[in-house]
Amino acid sequence: MSLKDTPHQERRSAPSKLYQDRTAAPRGRERRKKPRVVRNEKVRAVIPMSRLGGMANACLSRDETVKVMEDAIAGRLAGLQQPLYMSSTNGQVLSMFARNRRIRTLFEQVDVLSADGQPMVTISRYLSSRPLPERVATTDLFDDASRLLPEGTTYFMLGSTPDEIERAAAVVRRKYPRIRLVGYAHGYMDADSEEALLRRLEELRPDILWIGLGVPREQDFVSRNMGRLASVKVIKTSGGLFNFISGTNRRAPAWMQRLGLEWLYRTILEPRRLLWRYLTTNPHSLFLLLTRTR
């Protein structure tokens, strides 16, 4: 029985087959290249990866992604320098990554990138030597983690407006009583409030810090403060997650998600904010997926 088919409770006690040794010396000219030393390089080396549109995405299902989070929290990832840094990719991110060197630098610091876009999954099945098993949308991942991680796992939620994060926190405490939400904060910070937040995180030491500041603010926050976040075990950037948890934003119907049309649903709901973004990034990201996937 594969890891994907194994019940979560059984997977926690069994030796994991999830991680693969990908550190063997490459052939040909690549053998002579000196490896780039990066943070958590040993962890990245054993996570199965697919290169889609020029970005290295973790080739993991939702359950497997939760398993990686659990192993990081429990200290079972060899060579891990906490925190384990997780983020997501979609069409907008692919386009920004290709166009903007600063964005590229920020995302290259991430340990585990999950594909939060159904078109990426679909194209990987035709063009990639290692197809993605499924889409790992952050909203779904939050629900999976909150149901499957050990009881008492601690969260801190950062982002959105003061009213919105209050509503999201109330939903999390009601819907997931086995999770301990040890704190939350809105995303409108100056230098003083950011310093106070960092001191609070050092004191609370949450297992997972969910950051919903939007791209690239959330990646910039992590990059700027990584040294101060060592007491956190896992960081997951989350975009507009809290707006979905609170109920302010609605998910697209399941059939639209399966067809990769959630972007269209969101554009219909928020045309002034999203129409130009998708008109400029969707064609570019499709070009990248078709030409920079292997």
C-alpha positions as CSV (number, residue, x, y, z in Angstrom):
1,M,0.0,0.0,0.0
2,S,1.4,3.4,-1.0
3,L,1.8,6.3,1.3
4,K,-1.0,8.1,-0.5
5,D,-3.4,5.2,0.3
6,T,-2.2,4.8,3.9
7,P,-4.5,6.1,6.7
8,H,-3.0,9.1,8.4
9,Q,-2.8,7.5,11.9
10,E,-0.8,4.6,10.4
11,R,1.5,6.9,8.5
12,R,2.6,8.6,11.7
13,S,4.0,5.4,13.2
14,A,5.4,3.8,10.0
15,P,8.8,4.7,8.4
16,S,8.0,7.2,5.7
17,K,8.7,6.4,2.1
18,L,7.7,9.9,1.1
19,Y,11.2,11.3,0.9
20,Q,13.5,10.3,-1.9
21,D,17.3,10.8,-2.0
22,R,17.8,13.1,-5.0
23,T,21.4,14.0,-4.1
24,A,23.1,11.6,-6.5
25,A,25.7,13.3,-8.7
26,P,24.2,14.5,-12.1
27,R,25.7,13.3,-15.4
28,G,27.6,15.1,-18.0
29,R,28.4,18.8,-17.8
30,E,26.1,19.3,-14.8
31,R,28.5,17.1,-12.7
32,R,31.1,19.9,-12.8
33,K,28.7,22.5,-11.4
34,K,29.4,23.5,-7.8
35,P,26.1,23.0,-5.8
36,R,24.6,26.2,-4.4
37,V,24.4,26.2,-0.6
38,V,20.9,27.1,0.5
39,R,19.0,27.0,3.8
40,N,17.5,23.5,4.4
41,E,19.2,22.1,1.3
42,K,19.1,18.6,2.8
43,V,15.4,18.8,3.3
44,R,14.8,20.0,-0.2
45,A,17.0,17.3,-1.6
46,V,14.6,14.5,-0.4
47,I,11.3,16.1,-1.3
48,P,10.1,14.9,-4.8
49,M,10.0,17.8,-7.1
50,S,8.4,18.7,-10.5
51,R,9.7,21.7,-12.5
52,L,6.7,23.5,-13.8
53,G,6.9,26.8,-15.7
54,G,10.4,27.3,-14.4
55,M,9.6,26.8,-10.7
56,A,10.3,23.7,-8.6
57,N,7.0,22.4,-7.1
58,A,6.7,19.7,-4.5
59,C,5.3,16.6,-6.2
60,L,3.1,15.8,-3.2
61,S,-0.6,15.2,-2.5
62,R,-2.5,17.2,0.1
63,D,-2.2,14.3,2.6
64,E,1.6,14.0,1.9
65,T,2.0,17.8,2.3
66,V,0.4,17.5,5.8
67,K,2.7,14.6,6.5
68,V,5.7,16.9,5.7
69,M,4.3,19.5,8.1
70,E,3.8,16.9,10.8
71,D,7.4,15.6,10.4
72,A,8.8,19.1,10.6
73,I,6.8,19.8,13.8
74,A,7.9,16.5,15.3
75,G,11.6,17.0,14.3
76,R,11.6,14.0,11.9
77,L,13.1,15.9,8.9
78,A,16.8,15.2,8.9
79,G,18.9,18.4,8.6
80,L,16.0,20.7,9.1
81,Q,16.8,24.2,10.3
82,Q,13.5,25.4,11.7
83,P,11.2,26.8,10.5
84,L,10.3,24.7,7.5
85,Y,9.2,27.4,5.0
86,M,6.3,26.5,2.7
87,S,4.5,28.6,0.1
88,S,2.4,28.2,-3.1
89,T,2.5,28.8,-6.8
90,N,-0.2,29.7,-9.3
91,G,-0.3,31.5,-12.7
92,Q,0.3,34.9,-11.1
93,V,3.3,33.7,-9.2
94,L,4.8,31.9,-12.2
95,S,4.6,35.2,-14.2
96,M,6.0,37.3,-11.4
97,F,8.8,34.8,-10.8
98,A,9.9,34.9,-14.5
99,R,9.6,38.7,-14.8
100,N,11.0,40.0,-11.5
101,R,14.4,39.2,-10.1
102,R,13.4,40.3,-6.6
103,I,10.3,38.0,-6.6
104,R,12.5,35.2,-7.9
105,T,15.0,35.6,-5.1
106,L,12.1,35.6,-2.5
107,F,10.6,32.4,-3.8
108,E,14.0,30.6,-4.1
109,Q,14.2,30.8,-0.3
110,V,11.1,28.6,0.1
111,D,11.7,25.0,1.1
112,V,8.4,23.5,-0.1
113,L,6.3,25.0,-2.9
114,S,2.8,23.6,-3.6
115,A,0.9,24.1,-6.8
116,D,-2.3,26.0,-6.0
117,G,-3.5,26.0,-9.5
118,Q,-5.4,23.3,-11.4
119,P,-3.9,24.2,-14.8
120,M,-0.5,23.4,-13.4
121,V,-1.6,19.9,-12.3
122,T,-3.3,19.3,-15.7
123,I,-0.3,20.4,-17.8
124,S,2.1,18.4,-15.5
125,R,0.3,15.2,-16.6
126,Y,1.2,15.8,-20.2
127,L,4.6,17.5,-20.1
128,S,6.3,16.6,-16.9
129,S,8.3,13.5,-16.2
130,R,6.9,13.6,-12.7
131,P,3.2,14.7,-12.8
132,L,1.6,16.4,-9.8
133,P,-0.8,14.0,-7.9
134,E,-3.3,16.8,-7.3
135,R,-3.8,20.5,-6.6
136,V,-2.8,21.7,-3.1
137,A,-4.9,24.8,-2.5
138,T,-4.1,26.5,0.7
139,T,-7.7,26.7,1.8
140,D,-8.0,22.9,1.4
141,L,-4.6,22.3,3.1
142,F,-5.6,24.4,6.1
143,D,-8.7,22.1,6.5
144,D,-6.6,19.0,6.0
145,A,-3.9,20.0,8.5
146,S,-6.5,21.0,11.1
147,R,-8.2,17.6,10.9
148,L,-5.1,15.4,10.5
149,L,-2.3,16.9,12.5
150,P,-2.0,15.6,16.1
151,E,-4.5,17.1,18.6
152,G,-3.0,20.1,20.4
153,T,-1.0,21.4,17.4
154,T,-0.7,25.1,17.8
155,Y,-1.4,27.8,15.2
156,F,-0.8,31.5,14.9
157,M,-2.6,33.4,12.1
158,L,-1.2,36.6,10.7
159,G,-2.9,38.8,8.0
160,S,-6.0,40.4,6.7
161,T,-7.9,43.3,8.3
162,P,-8.6,43.5,12.1
163,D,-12.3,42.6,11.6
164,E,-11.5,39.8,9.1
165,I,-8.9,38.1,11.2
166,E,-11.2,38.2,14.3
167,R,-14.0,36.5,12.3
168,A,-11.5,33.9,10.9
169,A,-10.2,33.2,14.4
170,A,-13.7,32.6,15.7
171,V,-14.4,30.2,12.9
172,V,-11.2,28.2,13.5
173,R,-11.8,27.9,17.2
174,R,-15.4,26.7,16.6
175,K,-14.7,24.4,13.6
176,Y,-11.4,22.8,14.7
177,P,-11.5,22.4,18.5
178,R,-8.6,19.9,18.4
179,I,-6.3,22.7,17.2
180,R,-5.0,25.3,19.6
181,L,-5.1,28.8,18.1
182,V,-2.6,30.5,20.4
183,G,-2.8,33.9,18.7
184,Y,-3.6,36.0,15.7
185,A,-2.8,39.5,14.4
186,H,-4.0,41.6,11.4
187,G,-1.6,42.4,8.6
188,Y,-1.5,46.2,8.9
189,M,1.8,46.8,10.8
190,D,4.4,49.5,11.2
191,A,7.9,48.8,12.4
192,D,6.9,49.0,16.1
193,S,4.0,46.6,15.8
194,E,6.0,44.2,13.7
195,E,8.7,44.1,16.4
196,A,6.0,43.5,19.0
197,L,4.6,40.6,16.8
198,L,8.0,39.0,16.5
199,R,8.6,39.1,20.2
200,R,5.1,37.6,20.7
201,L,5.9,34.7,18.3
202,E,9.2,34.1,20.1
203,E,7.3,33.7,23.3
204,L,4.3,31.6,21.9
205,R,6.5,29.3,19.7
206,P,3.6,28.1,17.5
207,D,3.9,24.9,15.5
208,I,2.5,26.6,12.4
209,L,2.5,30.3,11.4
210,W,-0.1,30.9,8.7
211,I,0.7,34.2,7.0
212,G,-1.9,35.8,4.8
213,L,-0.4,39.1,3.6
214,G,-0.6,38.4,-0.2
215,V,2.3,38.0,-2.7
216,P,4.9,39.3,-2.3
217,R,4.4,41.0,1.1
218,E,4.2,37.6,2.9
219,Q,7.4,36.3,1.3
220,D,9.1,39.6,2.0
221,F,8.0,39.4,5.7
222,V,9.5,35.9,6.0
223,S,12.7,36.7,4.2
224,R,13.2,39.9,6.3
225,N,12.5,38.1,9.6
226,M,13.7,34.5,9.1
227,G,16.3,34.9,11.9
228,R,13.6,36.0,14.3
229,L,11.2,33.1,13.4
230,A,13.4,30.2,14.5
231,S,11.0,29.4,17.3
232,V,8.3,28.6,14.8
233,K,8.3,25.1,13.4
234,V,6.5,25.6,10.1
235,I,5.7,28.8,8.1
236,K,3.0,28.6,5.5
237,T,2.2,31.7,3.4
238,S,-1.5,31.7,2.7
239,G,-2.6,34.6,0.5
240,G,-6.3,35.3,1.0
241,L,-6.9,32.2,3.2
242,F,-8.5,34.1,6.1
243,N,-11.1,35.7,3.9
244,F,-12.2,32.3,2.8
245,I,-12.2,30.9,6.4
246,S,-14.3,33.8,7.6
247,G,-16.8,33.3,4.8
248,T,-16.3,36.7,3.2
249,N,-15.0,35.1,0.0
250,R,-16.6,32.0,-1.5
251,R,-14.8,29.1,-3.3
252,A,-15.7,28.4,-6.9
253,P,-18.1,25.4,-7.5
254,A,-16.3,22.1,-7.5
255,W,-16.7,21.7,-11.3
256,M,-15.0,25.0,-12.0
257,Q,-12.1,24.1,-9.7
258,R,-11.7,20.7,-11.5
259,L,-11.6,22.5,-14.9
260,G,-9.1,25.1,-13.7
261,L,-11.6,28.0,-13.9
262,E,-11.6,29.2,-10.3
263,W,-9.7,32.3,-11.6
264,L,-12.8,33.1,-13.8
265,Y,-15.2,32.7,-10.8
266,R,-13.1,35.0,-8.7
267,T,-12.9,37.5,-11.6
268,I,-16.7,37.6,-11.9
269,L,-17.0,38.3,-8.2
270,E,-14.2,41.0,-8.1
271,P,-13.7,42.3,-11.7
272,R,-12.2,45.6,-10.8
273,R,-9.5,44.0,-8.6
274,L,-8.7,40.9,-10.6
275,L,-9.6,41.3,-14.3
276,W,-6.4,43.1,-15.3
277,R,-4.2,40.8,-13.2
278,Y,-5.5,37.7,-14.9
279,L,-5.5,39.3,-18.4
280,T,-1.8,40.1,-17.9
281,T,-0.6,37.0,-16.1
282,N,-2.7,34.1,-17.4
283,P,-1.3,34.1,-21.0
284,H,2.2,34.5,-19.8
285,S,1.9,31.7,-17.2
286,L,0.4,29.4,-19.8
287,F,3.4,30.2,-22.1
288,L,5.8,29.4,-19.2
289,L,4.0,26.1,-18.4
290,L,4.2,25.0,-22.0
291,T,7.9,26.0,-22.5
292,R,9.5,25.6,-19.1
293,T,8.0,22.4,-17.8
294,R,10.0,19.2,-17.6
